[in-house]
């Protein structure tokens, strides 16, 4: 079945993450009828916030995801 013949839902939401050694960036993106729209973005400077341990990182990540809403 060609890709064009398959039914695609009218929109899909995706949470994109860019994890670097000094920063964490999140973007909630929606694909709607083949158009991409950024719904919200957040970034965190890990050094400035003093995030050092994996537990601190996970707590910050969970908090950021909750603020963005459900992907």
Phi and psi restraints in degrees (value plus and minus 20) as a CYANA .aco file:
   2 UNK   PHI     -83.1   -43.1
   2 UNK   PSI     131.0   171.0
   3 UNK   PHI     -78.7   -38.7
   3 UNK   PSI     -53.7   -13.7
   4 UNK   PHI     -87.2   -47.2
   4 UNK   PSI     -45.1    -5.1
   5 UNK   PHI    -103.9   -63.9
   5 UNK   PSI     -37.0     3.0
   6 UNK   PHI     -96.3   -56.3
   6 UNK   PSI     121.6   161.6
   7 UNK   PHI     -97.7   -57.7
   7 UNK   PSI     109.9   149.9
   8 UNK   PHI    -131.2   -91.2
   8 UNK   PSI     118.4   158.4
   9 UNK   PHI     -80.9   -40.9
   9 UNK   PSI     134.8   174.8
  10 UNK   PHI     -82.8   -42.8
  10 UNK   PSI     -45.7    -5.7
  11 UNK   PHI    -173.8  -133.8
  11 UNK   PSI     133.5   173.5
  12 UNK   PHI    -158.1  -118.1
  12 UNK   PSI     120.8   160.8
  13 UNK   PHI    -129.7   -89.7
  13 UNK   PSI     119.6   159.6
  14 UNK   PHI    -154.2  -114.2
  14 UNK   PSI     119.0   159.0
  15 UNK   PHI    -121.6   -81.6
  15 UNK   PSI      95.7   135.7
  16 UNK   PHI    -121.5   -81.5
  16 UNK   PSI     116.5   156.5
  17 UNK   PHI    -144.1  -104.1
  17 UNK   PSI     119.5   159.5
  18 UNK   PHI    -145.0  -105.0
  18 UNK   PSI      86.1   126.1
  19 UNK   PHI    -125.7   -85.7
  19 UNK   PSI      95.7   135.7
  20 UNK   PHI    -131.4   -91.4
  20 UNK   PSI    -198.9  -158.9
  21 UNK   PHI     -95.6   -55.6
  21 UNK   PSI     -41.4    -1.4
  22 UNK   PHI    -138.3   -98.3
  22 UNK   PSI     -33.5     6.5
  23 UNK   PHI    -167.3  -127.3
  23 UNK   PSI     141.2   181.2
  24 UNK   PHI    -149.5  -109.5
  24 UNK   PSI     108.2   148.2
  25 UNK   PHI    -145.9  -105.9
  25 UNK   PSI     115.7   155.7
  26 UNK   PHI    -146.4  -106.4
  26 UNK   PSI     123.7   163.7
  27 UNK   PHI    -159.8  -119.8
  27 UNK   PSI     111.2   151.2
  28 UNK   PHI    -117.4   -77.4
  28 UNK   PSI      96.9   136.9
  29 UNK   PHI    -140.6  -100.6
  29 UNK   PSI     121.9   161.9
  30 UNK   PHI    -139.5   -99.5
  30 UNK   PSI     111.3   151.3
  31 UNK   PHI    -123.3   -83.3
  31 UNK   PSI      95.7   135.7
  32 UNK   PHI    -150.6  -110.6
  32 UNK   PSI      94.3   134.3
  33 UNK   PHI      29.0    69.0
  33 UNK   PSI      29.3    69.3
  34 UNK   PHI      46.4    86.4
  34 UNK   PSI      -1.2    38.8
  35 UNK   PHI    -135.7   -95.7
  35 UNK   PSI     118.7   158.7
  36 UNK   PHI    -122.0   -82.0
  36 UNK   PSI     113.6   153.6
  37 UNK   PHI    -154.9  -114.9
  37 UNK   PSI     108.2   148.2
  38 UNK   PHI    -103.4   -63.4
  38 UNK   PSI      97.5   137.5
  39 UNK   PHI    -102.8   -62.8
  39 UNK   PSI     -60.7   -20.7
  40 UNK   PHI    -182.9  -142.9
  40 UNK   PSI     137.0   177.0
  41 UNK   PHI    -156.0  -116.0
  41 UNK   PSI     128.4   168.4
  42 UNK   PHI    -164.1  -124.1
  42 UNK   PSI     128.9   168.9
  43 UNK   PHI    -160.1  -120.1
  43 UNK   PSI     135.7   175.7
  44 UNK   PHI    -160.1  -120.1
  44 UNK   PSI     104.9   144.9
  45 UNK   PHI    -105.1   -65.1
  45 UNK   PSI      86.9   126.9
  46 UNK   PHI     -83.9   -43.9
  46 UNK   PSI     -58.1   -18.1
  47 UNK   PHI     -88.6   -48.6
  47 UNK   PSI     -64.7   -24.7
  48 UNK   PHI     -84.4   -44.4
  48 UNK   PSI     -55.2   -15.2
  49 UNK   PHI    -103.2   -63.2
  49 UNK   PSI     -29.4    10.6
  50 UNK   PHI      54.2    94.2
  50 UNK   PSI       6.1    46.1
  51 UNK   PHI    -100.1   -60.1
  51 UNK   PSI      94.4   134.4
  52 UNK   PHI    -139.9   -99.9
  52 UNK   PSI     -68.6   -28.6
  53 UNK   PHI    -107.4   -67.4
  53 UNK   PSI     137.4   177.4
  54 UNK   PHI     -78.1   -38.1
  54 UNK   PSI     -54.6   -14.6
  55 UNK   PHI     -85.5   -45.5
  55 UNK   PSI     -62.0   -22.0
  56 UNK   PHI     -84.0   -44.0
  56 UNK   PSI     -62.0   -22.0
  57 UNK   PHI     -81.3   -41.3
  57 UNK   PSI     -67.1   -27.1
  58 UNK   PHI     -82.0   -42.0
  58 UNK   PSI     -59.7   -19.7
  59 UNK   PHI     -84.5   -44.5
  59 UNK   PSI     -63.7   -23.7
  60 UNK   PHI     -83.9   -43.9
  60 UNK   PSI     -63.1   -23.1
  61 UNK   PHI     -81.7   -41.7
  61 UNK   PSI     -66.2   -26.2
  62 UNK   PHI     -79.9   -39.9
  62 UNK   PSI     -62.7   -22.7
  63 UNK   PHI     -83.9   -43.9
  63 UNK   PSI     -61.3   -21.3
  64 UNK   PHI     -86.0   -46.0
  64 UNK   PSI     -60.8   -20.8
  65 UNK   PHI     -84.5   -44.5
  65 UNK   PSI     -60.9   -20.9
  66 UNK   PHI     -81.7   -41.7
  66 UNK   PSI     -58.8   -18.8
  67 UNK   PHI     -87.7   -47.7
  67 UNK   PSI     -51.9   -11.9
  68 UNK   PHI     -95.6   -55.6
  68 UNK   PSI     -42.1    -2.1
  69 UNK   PHI      76.3   116.3
  69 UNK   PSI     158.5   198.5
  70 UNK   PHI    -100.7   -60.7
  70 UNK   PSI     101.7   141.7
